[in-house]
Amino acid sequence: MKSSTDCKSETLAVDGGPAVRTTMLPYGQQWIDEDDIAAVVEVLRGDWLTTGPAVERFEDALAKKVGAKYAVAVSSGTAALHAMMHAIGVGSDDSVLVPTMTFAATANAVRFCGGTPIFTDVDPHTLLVDPADVEAKLSHAIDAGKSVKAIVAVDFAGQPCDYDALRSIAECHKVALLTDGCHALGATYRSKPVGSIADLTAFSFHPVKHVTSAEGGAVTTSDEAFATSMRQFRNHCMNRDHHKRQSQATWEYDIEQLGFNYRLTDMQCALATSQLGKLDAWLSRRCEIATVYDAAFRDMAGVAPLERCENRTHAWHLYMIQINTDTCGVDRAAAFEMLRAEGIGVNVHYRPVHELSLYANDSSGQSANCPHAEAAYAQILSLPIFPRMTDSDIADVIAACRKVLRRR
Ligand SMILES: Cc1ncc(COP(=O)(O)O)c(C=O)c1O
């Protein structure tokens, strides 16, 4: 192993030195095997390409996996968030508390329904929503006469939020508790799987996520009325889908509300079901990679992985470090550029949503007051983590971090 002096004396790839890798290692990537392909081909040879039996099979498998009564498959994680906002009846007079440290879709889903997000801050060490800020902003909104429909928890990077605290705030103020679980399929809080904790939980099956259907998403819930509402919502809000029309021998249906075509095809559901069977093994591999990173960064000054909380298992969608510029001698922007030049496809998750122009230019962004998320944004970097990474890929990431983050 090279000493820190050796690392400092190595010429960086950005300065024309040899890169740690010649091919770019992405921060996340799908893993498709022959059995996944066979599952999709089987559907292609059958009678149903969409709205067929593979959809229900996937929904059943997912609901079972997360310990919920129902899963409703939709065309993306964004559609899942939209469907759950619709299910709880968010409308133009309503507000929903959303952590600012998330992907924009979490807040946009509130907007899709005409509502207004109230941005909440995060704990600076975990980047999970801070229940004290949720309580303060919720009480303030209610005192100001606003109709608040829900608190959204984002299980950031794959670690569940403090659900005991969030549930008690939600119960006290009689609002729904929703989870954006797009990072956290397979994670648990006090042994309960994400997907069975909040009233509704949204998942994404984008290729960088734990299991993929190319694009895709789902909402899990144990409330039958919510499930029925979302099944209609993904199908134009028709009160009778074609299966029902056929069984009732009628062509008639009615539409009372605006709905969407957010259906997930049978091909995608077959792929997702096949992938779901590998989730446990893939979670173990993600955890193994995180453990190797932990050991490497333990004694690397100025590099702090996000902290972990007790009583939770992490799904490791992201492995994030916070960089102390004074100690490392490089800031996050420079580290991003240098690591990518070394062939390490680092990324940044996320710019706080209230700072994006869409929100920064209106009162929701301007009144956000989320100093921890703003400060964290200047320091965070996501390192590659996905089950197909080899031990040599992991060693490359660590070598590149040693080379780049010890410049002082
Ligand atoms: C936290 C979070 N929410 C929502 C989404 C949206 O999911 P999708 O890309 O499947 O629409 C993502 C996707 O990256 C996400 O990370």
The ligand as an SDF file (V2000), in Angstrom:
LIG
                    3D

 16 16  0  0  0  0  0  0  0  0999 V2000
  -35.0690   10.0520   -4.0030 C   0  0  0  0  0  0  0  0  0  0  0  0
  -35.6420    9.8680   -5.3840 C   0  0  0  0  0  0  0  0  0  0  0  0
  -36.9380   10.1420   -5.5700 N   0  0  0  0  0  0  0  0  0  0  0  0
  -37.5130    9.9910   -6.7820 C   0  0  0  0  0  0  0  0  0  0  0  0
  -36.8010    9.5650   -7.8750 C   0  0  0  0  0  0  0  0  0  0  0  0
  -37.4660    9.4480   -9.2120 C   0  0  0  0  0  0  0  0  0  0  0  0
  -37.4390    8.1450   -9.7070 O   0  0  0  0  0  0  0  0  0  0  0  0
  -37.5680    7.8520  -11.2710 P   0  0  0  0  0  0  0  0  0  0  0  0
  -36.2820    8.2740  -11.9130 O   0  0  0  0  0  0  0  0  0  0  0  0
  -37.8010    6.3810  -11.3540 O   0  0  0  0  0  0  0  0  0  0  0  0
  -38.7150    8.6470  -11.7740 O   0  0  0  0  0  0  0  0  0  0  0  0
  -35.4450    9.2710   -7.7240 C   0  0  0  0  0  0  0  0  0  0  0  0
  -34.6560    8.8320   -8.8690 C   0  0  0  0  0  0  0  0  0  0  0  0
  -33.4820    9.0040   -8.9710 O   0  0  0  0  0  0  0  0  0  0  0  0
  -34.8520    9.4280   -6.4380 C   0  0  0  0  0  0  0  0  0  0  0  0
  -33.5600    9.1550   -6.2380 O   0  0  0  0  0  0  0  0  0  0  0  0
  1  2  1  0
  2  3  1  0
  2 15  2  0
  3  4  2  0
  4  5  1  0
  5  6  1  0
  5 12  2  0
  6  7  1  0
  7  8  1  0
  8  9  2  0
  8 10  1  0
  8 11  1  0
 12 13  1  0
 12 15  1  0
 13 14  2  0
 15 16  1  0
M  END
$$$$
